[in-house]
Amino acid sequence: MTEALDLIAAAEQALREDIAPGGPDARYHALLAANALAMARRELARPPQAASADVAAIRAGAHDGDAGLHKALLAAARGRAWVADPSNLDPADQGLPQG
């Protein structure tokens, strides 16, 4: 897995530094690709989330007061926000890998 992360990081760097300076349209599309690669790298780098519960049961109030489930679901949501845009959260404060 480490090699895959290194390859994705190298592709991201090449897109940003070598392809992006090519012109207005090329730059835009290259940066889109680089951002997608960066998100994929962050997704692969974060630990798997084990939070799961029946949505209907949650809506019905079956898990009201379930602090453990709340904590797990909040951590999963923070992880997804970090993958989408690391500037949304401070990874050090959330226990997420740097990326």
C-alpha positions as CSV (number, residue, x, y, z in Angstrom):
1,M,0.0,0.0,0.0
2,T,2.9,2.4,0.7
3,E,4.1,2.0,-2.8
4,A,0.6,2.9,-4.2
5,L,0.6,6.0,-2.0
6,D,4.0,7.0,-3.2
7,L,2.9,6.6,-6.9
8,I,-0.2,8.6,-6.4
9,A,1.9,11.3,-4.7
10,A,4.4,11.3,-7.6
11,A,1.6,11.6,-10.1
12,E,0.0,14.5,-8.2
13,Q,3.4,16.3,-8.1
14,A,4.0,15.8,-11.8
15,L,0.5,17.0,-12.7
16,R,0.9,20.2,-10.6
17,E,4.5,21.0,-11.6
18,D,5.0,19.6,-15.1
19,I,1.6,19.6,-16.8
20,A,-0.3,22.4,-15.1
21,P,1.9,25.3,-16.4
22,G,0.9,24.4,-20.0
23,G,-1.9,26.8,-20.6
24,P,-5.3,27.9,-19.2
25,D,-7.4,24.8,-20.1
26,A,-4.5,22.4,-19.5
27,R,-3.9,23.9,-16.2
28,Y,-7.5,23.7,-15.1
29,H,-7.9,20.0,-16.1
30,A,-4.5,19.1,-14.6
31,L,-5.4,20.7,-11.3
32,L,-8.7,18.8,-11.3
33,A,-6.8,15.6,-11.8
34,A,-4.3,16.5,-9.1
35,N,-7.0,17.2,-6.6
36,A,-8.7,13.9,-7.4
37,L,-5.4,12.1,-6.9
38,A,-4.8,13.9,-3.7
39,M,-8.3,12.9,-2.4
40,A,-7.6,9.3,-3.4
41,R,-4.3,9.3,-1.6
42,R,-5.9,10.7,1.6
43,E,-8.7,8.1,1.3
44,L,-6.1,5.3,1.1
45,A,-4.0,6.7,3.9
46,R,-6.8,7.0,6.5
47,P,-7.7,4.1,8.7
48,P,-10.9,2.2,7.9
49,Q,-14.0,3.4,9.8
50,A,-16.1,0.8,11.5
51,A,-19.2,3.0,12.3
52,S,-22.4,1.4,11.1
53,A,-25.9,1.3,12.3
54,D,-29.3,0.9,10.8
55,V,-30.4,4.4,9.5
56,A,-34.1,3.6,10.1
57,A,-33.3,2.6,13.7
58,I,-31.4,5.9,14.3
59,R,-34.3,7.9,12.8
60,A,-36.7,6.0,15.0
61,G,-34.7,7.0,18.1
62,A,-33.4,3.5,18.9
63,H,-29.9,4.8,19.4
64,D,-30.7,8.0,21.3
65,G,-28.2,8.4,24.0
66,D,-25.7,5.9,22.4
67,A,-22.5,7.9,23.0
68,G,-20.3,5.2,21.4
69,L,-22.3,5.3,18.2
70,H,-22.4,9.1,18.2
71,K,-18.6,9.2,18.6
72,A,-18.0,6.7,15.8
73,L,-20.4,8.4,13.4
74,L,-18.8,11.8,14.1
75,A,-15.3,10.4,13.6
76,A,-16.4,8.9,10.2
77,A,-18.0,12.3,9.1
78,R,-14.8,14.1,10.1
79,G,-12.7,11.6,8.1
80,R,-14.8,12.1,5.0
81,A,-14.6,15.9,5.4
82,W,-10.8,15.6,5.8
83,V,-10.6,13.5,2.6
84,A,-12.6,16.0,0.6
85,D,-10.7,19.0,1.8
86,P,-8.0,18.8,4.5
87,S,-8.3,22.5,5.3
88,N,-11.8,21.8,6.7
89,L,-10.3,20.1,9.7
90,D,-7.0,20.0,11.6
91,P,-5.8,16.4,11.1
92,A,-3.7,16.6,14.3
93,D,-6.7,17.4,16.3
94,Q,-8.9,14.7,14.7
95,G,-6.3,11.9,14.8
96,L,-6.2,11.7,11.0
97,P,-3.1,11.0,9.0
98,Q,-1.2,14.0,7.6
99,G,-1.5,14.2,3.8
